[in-house]
Amino acid sequence: MEKLLKPSEAAEILSLRKLTIYRWIKAGKIKAVRLPDGRLRVAESELEKIVKPEQ
């Protein structure tokens, strides 16, 4: 199973602010999963799409 990261963890990995991650989720640039309690999680593969875009 793929690891799901908190938006703050994703921001730290990408050296961005947490707000940027939330904006990217809202804009559809990266996909997020909403947990039953309402919290968001970002799959590690979504971060790879940002770091290594397909050519």
Secondary structure, 3 states (H helix, E strand, C coil): CCCEECHHHHHHHHCCCHHHHHHHHHHCCCCCEECCCCCEEEEHHHHHHHHCCCC
